[in-house]
Amino acid sequence: MHIEPELVSPEKMLLAYGTAAAAGAMTVKLAGEAIREHGPISLLARTVLATAAVFNFFEIFPHYPVGVSEVHLILGSTLLLVFGAAPAAAGLALGLLIQGLFFAPFDLPQYFANVTTLVAPLVAIKFVADRIIAPNTPYVDLRYGQALALSATYQGGVVLWVAFWALYGQGFGAENLTSIVTFGGAYMLVVLLEPLVDLAVLAGAKLVRGLGKTGLVTPRLYA
C-alpha cells in the first residue's frame, strides 16, 4: 500500500511530516510502556520479527494497483495480537522504509504519508482492543466478533487515510472520487479475510504456548 508519487505534490507533503510525527510519538510512548513491562530485548526481538513480517506483506504477498493506490494484505490486527502495539507500529514503519530504500525508491518522497496511513490505524486498534477485550482475556481466546472489530477498524483507517491524501492532493473531482471509491471497495475486502487469519494464527499459538516464555511474542498473547 502506498500513495502514488503524483498524488500529493511535494509542497503539500509537508503536512505528512506532522501526521507522521504524531504517529511516531504514540509509537515511542507505547515502546516506553513495553520496555518498562517486559524489557528492551523483548521489544527489539518482536520489532525485528514484525518488520520481517511487514516486508513480506509488501513484497511477497500479492498486491494489485486499484484506484488511487494498491491493495495489499497488510495484517495490522495480526501484528498487534502477536507482537504487541509498539513492535507492530515500529515494524510497519521499518518495513515500509526497507521497501523504499531497496526495492521502491520512488516511494520514498511519500514515506511520511505512508507511515501515517499504516501506523495511525494501528494505534487506533490498540485503543479498540483495550476497550473490547477484557484485561484478563488472553489474545488466544479472542472471539470472531472481536477479531472482526479490530480488522475493520484497522483496514477502515487505512482506507480513510488514503482517501484523505487523495482528496488533499487532487481535490474533489469526479475522476478522483471514483478512484477513491474503487480503492476503498477493493481494500475493504481484506476485512473478510483478516479475522479468519487472526483466528487461525491464534489457534496455532495455542498449540505452542512455550512461545510465551521466549519474549518473541507479546505476553498478552497468553496472559
Backbone as CSV, one residue per row, in Angstrom:
resi,resn,N_x,N_y,N_z,CA_x,CA_y,CA_z,C_x,C_y,C_z
1,MET,0.840,-1.175,0.000,0.000,0.000,0.000,0.882,1.233,0.000
2,HIS,0.656,2.127,-0.984,1.433,3.350,-0.964,0.697,4.446,-1.703
3,ILE,1.019,5.678,-1.366,0.496,6.833,-2.067,1.286,6.996,-3.358
4,GLU,0.604,7.082,-4.472,1.283,7.230,-5.750,2.088,8.531,-5.776
5,PRO,3.255,8.545,-6.460,4.135,9.723,-6.439,3.459,11.017,-6.867
6,GLU,2.525,10.933,-7.796,1.909,12.161,-8.300,0.656,12.557,-7.514
7,LEU,0.290,11.790,-6.503,-0.973,12.039,-5.820,-0.926,13.302,-4.968
8,VAL,0.167,13.517,-4.251,0.317,14.695,-3.396,1.600,15.411,-3.802
9,SER,1.515,16.680,-4.119,2.677,17.440,-4.556,3.654,17.634,-3.400
10,PRO,4.943,17.855,-3.705,5.958,17.976,-2.640,5.655,19.063,-1.618
11,GLU,5.129,20.205,-2.069,4.868,21.278,-1.104,3.715,20.920,-0.166
12,LYS,2.760,20.145,-0.640,1.666,19.706,0.219,2.097,18.581,1.160
13,MET,3.159,17.889,0.792,3.607,16.757,1.597,4.127,17.192,2.972
14,LEU,4.320,18.499,3.162,4.768,18.979,4.470,3.815,18.558,5.585
15,LEU,2.525,18.481,5.274,1.553,18.065,6.282,1.863,16.668,6.794
16,ALA,2.371,15.815,5.900,2.653,14.425,6.287,3.734,14.347,7.351
17,TYR,4.655,15.322,7.372,5.687,15.312,8.406,5.053,15.430,9.792
18,GLY,4.040,16.274,9.896,3.369,16.454,11.178,2.551,15.238,11.581
19,THR,1.811,14.667,10.634,0.992,13.497,10.968,1.873,12.302,11.315
20,ALA,2.980,12.137,10.591,3.901,11.034,10.891,4.571,11.240,12.244
21,ALA,4.884,12.493,12.575,5.492,12.780,13.877,4.531,12.420,15.012
22,ALA,3.237,12.703,14.823,2.245,12.353,15.843,2.150,10.838,15.999
23,ALA,2.129,10.125,14.862,2.092,8.665,14.936,3.363,8.118,15.572
24,GLY,4.503,8.755,15.253,5.767,8.334,15.846,5.805,8.578,17.344
25,ALA,5.232,9.692,17.781,5.208,9.995,19.218,4.399,8.949,19.974
26,MET,3.277,8.525,19.403,2.479,7.486,20.048,3.240,6.162,20.084
27,THR,3.983,5.874,19.025,4.774,4.644,18.986,5.848,4.666,20.065
28,VAL,6.503,5.807,20.226,7.526,5.941,21.276,6.908,5.747,22.658
29,LYS,5.732,6.318,22.865,5.044,6.150,24.149,4.748,4.674,24.409
30,LEU,4.224,3.987,23.393,3.921,2.565,23.549,5.190,1.748,23.766
31,ALA,6.273,2.147,23.084,7.546,1.444,23.248,8.070,1.614,24.679
32,GLY,7.926,2.812,25.226,8.350,3.039,26.603,7.591,2.155,27.581
33,GLU,6.291,2.014,27.356,5.491,1.140,28.210,5.938,-0.309,28.074
34,ALA,6.231,-0.732,26.843,6.662,-2.113,26.614,8.002,-2.397,27.282
35,ILE,8.909,-1.429,27.241,10.217,-1.615,27.882,10.070,-1.715,29.387
36,ARG,9.218,-0.875,29.963,9.011,-0.920,31.411,8.394,-2.248,31.848
37,GLU,7.536,-2.810,31.001,6.818,-4.024,31.379,7.634,-5.288,31.109
38,HIS,8.373,-5.317,29.983,8.980,-6.583,29.561,10.445,-6.449,29.127
39,GLY,11.011,-5.245,29.206,12.421,-5.073,28.905,12.715,-4.771,27.446
40,PRO,13.880,-4.195,27.172,14.227,-3.763,25.810,14.529,-4.924,24.856
41,ILE,15.054,-6.040,25.369,15.422,-7.144,24.484,14.185,-7.743,23.823
42,SER,13.141,-7.941,24.613,11.893,-8.464,24.065,11.306,-7.504,23.041
43,LEU,11.327,-6.209,23.348,10.813,-5.214,22.405,11.587,-5.259,21.099
44,LEU,12.914,-5.320,21.178,13.743,-5.353,19.975,13.473,-6.613,19.156
45,ALA,13.396,-7.757,19.818,13.178,-9.019,19.109,11.825,-9.020,18.401
46,ARG,10.803,-8.547,19.086,9.470,-8.511,18.476,9.411,-7.507,17.331
47,THR,10.144,-6.408,17.468,10.171,-5.411,16.383,10.835,-5.979,15.134
48,VAL,11.915,-6.722,15.315,12.598,-7.348,14.174,11.660,-8.317,13.470
49,LEU,10.959,-9.136,14.236,10.041,-10.109,13.635,8.875,-9.406,12.944
50,ALA,8.355,-8.354,13.555,7.260,-7.607,12.939,7.715,-6.937,11.644
51,THR,8.939,-6.408,11.643,9.490,-5.782,10.432,9.617,-6.803,9.303
52,ALA,10.112,-7.992,9.630,10.236,-9.045,8.624,8.866,-9.430,8.071
53,ALA,7.865,-9.500,8.958,6.524,-9.838,8.502,5.977,-8.765,7.573
54,VAL,6.164,-7.500,7.946,5.669,-6.396,7.109,6.344,-6.403,5.750
55,PHE,7.647,-6.646,5.718,8.350,-6.708,4.439,7.731,-7.793,3.548
56,ASN,7.402,-8.922,4.128,6.755,-9.978,3.356,5.375,-9.564,2.880
57,PHE,4.635,-8.840,3.730,3.324,-8.351,3.315,3.444,-7.493,2.058
58,PHE,4.490,-6.647,2.012,4.663,-5.732,0.887,5.222,-6.417,-0.355
59,GLU,6.233,-7.231,-0.174,6.991,-7.727,-1.316,6.623,-9.142,-1.756
60,ILE,6.174,-9.982,-0.833,5.902,-11.380,-1.172,4.423,-11.632,-1.420
61,PHE,3.582,-11.102,-0.555,2.145,-11.308,-0.714,1.651,-10.613,-1.985
62,PRO,0.592,-11.129,-2.609,0.046,-10.477,-3.818,-0.406,-9.045,-3.521
63,HIS,-0.205,-8.158,-4.474,-0.676,-6.783,-4.355,-1.011,-6.259,-5.746
64,TYR,-2.079,-5.480,-5.813,-2.598,-5.052,-7.101,-2.936,-3.565,-7.069
65,PRO,-2.584,-2.831,-8.127,-2.989,-1.424,-8.202,-4.495,-1.311,-8.423
66,VAL,-5.149,-0.538,-7.583,-6.590,-0.314,-7.693,-6.869,1.143,-7.353
67,GLY,-7.455,1.880,-8.262,-7.824,3.259,-7.980,-6.629,4.120,-7.646
68,VAL,-6.670,4.794,-6.493,-5.639,5.759,-6.131,-4.417,5.120,-5.483
69,SER,-4.448,3.814,-5.227,-3.325,3.198,-4.532,-3.223,1.729,-4.937
70,GLU,-2.680,0.903,-4.040,-2.578,-0.530,-4.254,-3.260,-1.259,-3.110
71,VAL,-3.794,-2.423,-3.420,-4.391,-3.271,-2.390,-3.358,-4.295,-1.959
72,HIS,-2.946,-4.206,-0.685,-2.019,-5.155,-0.077,-2.728,-5.877,1.063
73,LEU,-2.264,-7.053,1.384,-2.749,-7.753,2.559,-1.848,-7.368,3.733
74,ILE,-2.116,-6.203,4.321,-1.363,-5.718,5.468,-2.131,-6.123,6.724
75,LEU,-1.643,-7.125,7.422,-2.371,-7.719,8.545,-2.060,-6.961,9.836
76,GLY,-2.608,-5.764,9.941,-2.318,-4.917,11.098,-2.788,-5.522,12.403
77,SER,-4.009,-6.064,12.428,-4.503,-6.628,13.678,-3.721,-7.888,14.058
78,THR,-3.285,-8.659,13.068,-2.474,-9.841,13.356,-1.163,-9.442,14.017
79,LEU,-0.523,-8.404,13.489,0.726,-7.916,14.074,0.519,-7.491,15.514
80,LEU,-0.564,-6.767,15.771,-0.846,-6.302,17.127,-1.038,-7.471,18.084
81,LEU,-1.830,-8.453,17.663,-2.172,-9.565,18.546,-0.975,-10.457,18.843
82,VAL,-0.064,-10.587,17.892,1.076,-11.483,18.068,2.251,-10.774,18.737
83,PHE,2.562,-9.558,18.291,3.785,-8.893,18.744,3.547,-7.748,19.724
84,GLY,2.335,-7.225,19.795,2.070,-6.074,20.648,2.073,-4.783,19.847
85,ALA,1.565,-3.715,20.436,1.341,-2.473,19.702,2.635,-1.802,19.259
86,ALA,3.582,-1.626,20.171,4.813,-0.904,19.819,5.627,-1.646,18.759
87,PRO,5.890,-2.944,18.901,6.632,-3.643,17.846,5.885,-3.640,16.513
88,ALA,4.549,-3.747,16.563,3.775,-3.735,15.322,3.899,-2.380,14.615
89,ALA,3.763,-1.291,15.373,3.868,0.039,14.784,5.264,0.288,14.229
90,ALA,6.288,-0.065,15.017,7.664,0.113,14.540,7.943,-0.784,13.345
91,GLY,7.413,-1.997,13.362,7.608,-2.908,12.241,6.991,-2.387,10.956
92,LEU,5.832,-1.765,11.055,5.203,-1.170,9.868,6.077,-0.056,9.297
93,ALA,6.578,0.817,10.171,7.407,1.932,9.712,8.725,1.443,9.124
94,LEU,9.364,0.484,9.787,10.662,-0.012,9.317,10.519,-0.865,8.061
95,GLY,9.489,-1.694,8.016,9.263,-2.497,6.817,9.013,-1.636,5.594
96,LEU,8.243,-0.571,5.796,7.985,0.371,4.704,9.267,1.069,4.276
97,LEU,10.118,1.424,5.244,11.375,2.096,4.925,12.313,1.173,4.156
98,ILE,12.418,-0.070,4.569,13.275,-1.031,3.856,12.793,-1.218,2.426
99,GLN,11.496,-1.317,2.260,10.966,-1.451,0.905,11.352,-0.249,0.046
100,GLY,11.210,0.958,0.622,11.535,2.160,-0.144,13.010,2.287,-0.459
101,LEU,13.855,1.947,0.499,15.297,2.102,0.300,15.857,1.121,-0.735
102,PHE,15.354,-0.103,-0.741,15.994,-1.145,-1.540,15.161,-1.651,-2.718
103,PHE,13.857,-1.426,-2.706,13.024,-2.014,-3.746,12.119,-1.009,-4.460
104,ALA,11.758,0.069,-3.808,10.848,1.037,-4.427,11.268,2.451,-4.043
105,PRO,12.434,2.906,-4.507,12.911,4.242,-4.118,11.981,5.367,-4.553
106,PHE,11.162,5.128,-5.564,10.215,6.157,-5.999,9.143,6.424,-4.941
107,ASP,9.035,5.536,-3.938,8.067,5.734,-2.861,8.600,6.586,-1.710
108,LEU,9.906,6.795,-1.657,10.488,7.487,-0.506,9.939,8.898,-0.296
109,PRO,9.684,9.688,-1.356,9.120,11.023,-1.100,7.755,10.983,-0.423
110,GLN,7.060,9.857,-0.529,5.746,9.710,0.101,5.828,8.963,1.436
111,TYR,7.049,8.733,1.913,7.229,7.848,3.068,6.415,8.299,4.281
112,PHE,6.451,9.568,4.620,5.793,10.022,5.838,4.269,9.937,5.725
113,ALA,3.737,10.169,4.527,2.298,9.970,4.328,1.942,8.497,4.477
114,ASN,2.775,7.630,3.922,2.514,6.198,4.007,2.647,5.677,5.442
115,VAL,3.637,6.200,6.174,3.782,5.814,7.578,2.536,6.197,8.369
116,THR,2.053,7.402,8.153,0.828,7.828,8.826,-0.322,6.883,8.502
117,THR,-0.456,6.552,7.227,-1.559,5.720,6.769,-1.551,4.344,7.424
118,LEU,-0.375,3.805,7.701,-0.277,2.467,8.274,-0.225,2.457,9.797
119,VAL,0.459,3.434,10.386,0.692,3.401,11.828,-0.470,4.013,12.614
120,ALA,-1.063,5.087,12.121,-2.162,5.710,12.862,-3.315,4.733,13.103
121,PRO,-3.751,3.946,12.104,-4.803,2.960,12.388,-4.350,1.867,13.358
122,LEU,-3.053,1.549,13.369,-2.545,0.559,14.313,-2.694,1.069,15.747
123,VAL,-2.365,2.339,15.957,-2.557,2.936,17.282,-4.039,2.916,17.654
124,ALA,-4.894,3.165,16.664,-6.338,3.158,16.925,-6.824,1.791,17.386
125,ILE,-6.353,0.717,16.751,-6.850,-0.597,17.155,-6.281,-1.018,18.512
126,LYS,-5.153,-0.421,18.916,-4.669,-0.675,20.274,-5.701,-0.179,21.291
127,PHE,-6.246,1.006,21.059,-7.257,1.538,21.967,-8.552,0.735,21.880
128,VAL,-8.912,0.307,20.664,-10.115,-0.516,20.496,-9.947,-1.844,21.235
129,ALA,-8.779,-2.456,21.084,-8.526,-3.731,21.763,-8.647,-3.586,23.275
130,ASP,-8.128,-2.489,23.814,-8.197,-2.268,25.256,-9.641,-2.115,25.737
131,ARG,-10.531,-1.676,24.837,-11.925,-1.452,25.218,-12.778,-2.712,25.063
132,ILE,-12.518,-3.511,24.040,-13.424,-4.628,23.752,-12.911,-5.974,24.253
133,ILE,-11.637,-6.030,24.692,-11.077,-7.282,25.207,-10.827,-7.104,26.700
134,ALA,-11.460,-7.937,27.505,-11.315,-7.824,28.958,-9.858,-7.994,29.362
135,PRO,-9.415,-7.269,30.399,-7.999,-7.318,30.803,-7.499,-8.723,31.130
136,ASN,-8.386,-9.607,31.589,-7.960,-10.957,31.961,-8.142,-11.972,30.827
137,THR,-8.391,-11.473,29.619,-8.583,-12.358,28.477,-7.332,-12.383,27.612
138,PRO,-6.659,-13.525,27.501,-5.507,-13.603,26.597,-5.967,-13.516,25.140
139,TYR,-5.113,-13.023,24.298,-5.485,-12.852,22.899,-5.823,-14.177,22.224
140,VAL,-5.222,-15.269,22.672,-5.519,-16.557,22.034,-6.969,-16.969,22.223
141,ASP,-7.682,-16.324,23.145,-9.088,-16.651,23.408,-10.046,-15.663,22.756
142,LEU,-9.583,-14.880,21.809,-10.449,-13.915,21.142,-11.587,-14.616,20.393
143,ARG,-12.718,-13.935,20.338,-13.856,-14.407,19.553,-13.820,-13.760,18.165
144,TYR,-14.598,-14.344,17.247,-14.616,-13.824,15.877,-15.053,-12.366,15.837
145,GLY,-16.067,-12.022,16.609,-16.560,-10.647,16.593,-15.503,-9.650,17.011
146,GLN,-14.677,-10.018,17.980,-13.604,-9.126,18.417,-12.535,-8.986,17.336
147,ALA,-12.166,-10.115,16.711,-11.188,-10.055,15.624,-11.713,-9.222,14.463
148,LEU,-12.991,-9.363,14.156,-13.596,-8.581,13.081,-13.573,-7.092,13.399
149,ALA,-13.859,-6.740,14.636,-13.849,-5.322,15.024,-12.460,-4.720,14.867
150,LEU,-11.438,-5.455,15.261,-10.067,-4.955,15.122,-9.696,-4.804,13.655
151,SER,-10.022,-5.806,12.854,-9.678,-5.754,11.433,-10.409,-4.620,10.731
152,ALA,-11.710,-4.485,10.996,-12.483,-3.426,10.350,-11.957,-2.052,10.729
153,THR,-11.556,-1.893,11.991,-11.007,-0.608,12.425,-9.700,-0.314,11.717
154,TYR,-8.811,-1.304,11.643,-7.511,-1.060,11.010,-7.667,-0.802,9.509
155,GLN,-8.325,-1.708,8.814,-8.445,-1.555,7.362,-9.272,-0.324,6.995
156,GLY,-10.302,-0.036,7.793,-11.075,1.181,7.556,-10.231,2.426,7.752
157,GLY,-9.351,2.386,8.761,-8.455,3.519,8.981,-7.504,3.732,7.821
158,VAL,-6.987,2.641,7.272,-6.094,2.751,6.108,-6.831,3.396,4.936
159,VAL,-8.045,2.934,4.685,-8.828,3.490,3.576,-9.102,4.976,3.792
160,LEU,-9.455,5.349,5.009,-9.747,6.760,5.291,-8.511,7.635,5.087
161,TRP,-7.343,7.155,5.504,-6.136,7.954,5.316,-5.764,8.071,3.840
162,VAL,-5.901,6.984,3.093,-5.633,7.062,1.658,-6.597,8.047,1.005
163,ALA,-7.871,7.989,1.392,-8.854,8.926,0.848,-8.490,10.359,1.200
164,PHE,-8.033,10.570,2.437,-7.630,11.918,2.833,-6.497,12.436,1.967
165,TRP,-5.447,11.621,1.780,-4.317,12.077,0.973,-4.729,12.336,-0.466
166,ALA,-5.616,11.494,-0.995,-6.065,11.682,-2.376,-6.875,12.972,-2.523
167,LEU,-7.763,13.222,-1.579,-8.564,14.448,-1.641,-7.707,15.677,-1.376
168,TYR,-6.793,15.566,-0.437,-5.877,16.661,-0.117,-4.991,16.993,-1.311
169,GLY,-4.567,15.969,-2.026,-3.656,16.191,-3.140,-4.324,16.522,-4.454
170,GLN,-5.498,15.912,-4.702,-6.103,16.028,-6.024,-7.492,16.654,-6.043
171,GLY,-8.060,16.928,-4.873,-9.351,17.601,-4.851,-10.536,16.657,-5.005
172,PHE,-11.695,17.255,-5.273,-12.960,16.516,-5.256,-13.523,16.281,-6.656
173,GLY,-12.649,16.184,-7.638,-13.106,15.895,-8.991,-13.723,14.516,-9.102
174,ALA,-14.576,14.344,-10.106,-15.301,13.084,-10.257,-14.359,11.905,-10.460
175,GLU,-13.320,12.101,-11.256,-12.392,11.002,-11.520,-11.659,10.575,-10.246
176,ASN,-11.231,11.559,-9.453,-10.536,11.254,-8.214,-11.467,10.547,-7.229
177,LEU,-12.701,11.025,-7.103,-13.661,10.394,-6.202,-13.955,8.959,-6.616
178,THR,-14.068,8.738,-7.913,-14.314,7.380,-8.402,-13.147,6.459,-8.069
179,SER,-11.927,6.966,-8.220,-10.744,6.160,-7.909,-10.677,5.833,-6.424
180,ILE,-11.072,6.793,-5.585,-11.070,6.563,-4.139,-12.083,5.479,-3.768
181,VAL,-13.289,5.587,-4.334,-14.333,4.605,-4.032,-13.926,3.218,-4.519
182,THR,-13.315,3.170,-5.696,-12.859,1.886,-6.234,-11.813,1.255,-5.325
183,PHE,-10.848,2.064,-4.899,-9.821,1.558,-3.987,-10.436,1.104,-2.670
184,GLY,-11.304,1.941,-2.096,-11.894,1.609,-0.806,-12.700,0.327,-0.848
185,GLY,-13.485,0.160,-1.902,-14.281,-1.054,-2.021,-13.423,-2.294,-2.126
186,ALA,-12.360,-2.210,-2.923,-11.466,-3.364,-3.078,-10.711,-3.642,-1.791
187,TYR,-10.256,-2.592,-1.133,-9.422,-2.780,0.059,-10.217,-3.351,1.219
188,MET,-11.461,-2.971,1.343,-12.248,-3.463,2.461,-12.573,-4.948,2.336
189,LEU,-12.319,-5.536,1.163,-12.464,-6.981,1.035,-11.479,-7.715,1.941
190,VAL,-10.376,-7.024,2.286,-9.395,-7.622,3.199,-10.053,-7.944,4.539
191,VAL,-11.079,-7.164,4.913,-11.764,-7.383,6.186,-12.433,-8.758,6.216
192,LEU,-12.796,-9.279,5.057,-13.403,-10.610,5.013,-12.392,-11.698,5.351
193,LEU,-11.116,-11.426,5.050,-10.079,-12.439,5.225,-9.323,-12.301,6.540
194,GLU,-9.020,-11.069,6.928,-8.110,-10.865,8.054,-8.588,-11.485,9.366
195,PRO,-9.875,-11.363,9.760,-10.280,-12.005,11.021,-10.062,-13.516,11.009
196,LEU,-10.248,-14.147,9.849,-10.015,-15.585,9.760,-8.531,-15.902,9.914
197,VAL,-7.676,-15.045,9.339,-6.233,-15.210,9.512,-5.872,-15.046,10.985
198,ASP,-6.444,-14.020,11.615,-6.169,-13.781,13.035,-6.518,-15.013,13.868
199,LEU,-7.707,-15.545,13.657,-8.147,-16.687,14.458,-7.308,-17.922,14.165
200,ALA,-6.893,-18.092,12.910,-6.033,-19.227,12.573,-4.672,-19.102,13.251
201,VAL,-4.104,-17.886,13.231,-2.816,-17.653,13.884,-2.934,-17.866,15.386
202,LEU,-4.006,-17.370,15.976,-4.195,-17.525,17.417,-4.426,-18.995,17.788
203,ALA,-5.136,-19.710,16.936,-5.330,-21.143,17.194,-3.995,-21.875,17.142
204,GLY,-3.144,-21.499,16.185,-1.815,-22.103,16.127,-0.985,-21.759,17.343
205,ALA,-1.141,-20.516,17.831,-0.378,-20.096,19.009,-0.769,-20.903,20.238
206,LYS,-2.028,-21.327,20.303,-2.457,-22.141,21.442,-1.688,-23.452,21.519
207,LEU,-1.224,-23.924,20.362,-0.535,-25.213,20.317,0.928,-25.097,20.737
208,VAL,1.430,-23.877,20.772,2.849,-23.673,21.124,2.949,-22.627,22.229
209,ARG,2.356,-22.921,23.347,2.306,-21.956,24.457,3.686,-21.632,25.012
210,GLY,4.668,-22.465,24.703,6.022,-22.161,25.150,6.563,-20.878,24.574
211,LEU,5.961,-20.395,23.475,6.391,-19.120,22.893,6.279,-17.975,23.893
212,GLY,5.333,-18.109,24.811,5.123,-17.035,25.775,6.322,-16.789,26.668
213,LYS,7.225,-17.754,26.772,8.400,-17.609,27.627,9.631,-17.128,26.869
214,THR,9.509,-16.975,25.556,10.680,-16.630,24.751,10.898,-15.137,24.612
215,GLY,9.878,-14.334,24.854,9.978,-12.897,24.618,9.785,-12.513,23.169
216,LEU,9.439,-13.482,22.301,9.277,-13.215,20.875,7.854,-12.840,20.496
217,VAL,6.947,-12.954,21.436,5.555,-12.552,21.218,5.125,-11.686,22.398
218,THR,4.050,-10.954,22.216,3.557,-10.140,23.319,3.061,-11.046,24.451
219,PRO,3.402,-10.736,25.682,2.933,-11.556,26.805,1.411,-11.652,26.849
220,ARG,0.722,-10.639,26.315,-0.753,-10.643,26.327,-1.316,-11.765,25.453
221,LEU,-0.510,-12.317,24.595,-0.981,-13.409,23.744,-1.500,-14.565,24.580
222,TYR,-0.840,-14.823,25.707,-1.205,-15.950,26.551,-1.684,-15.552,27.946
223,ALA,-1.370,-14.358,28.392,-1.627,-13.987,29.790,-2.802,-13.035,29.881
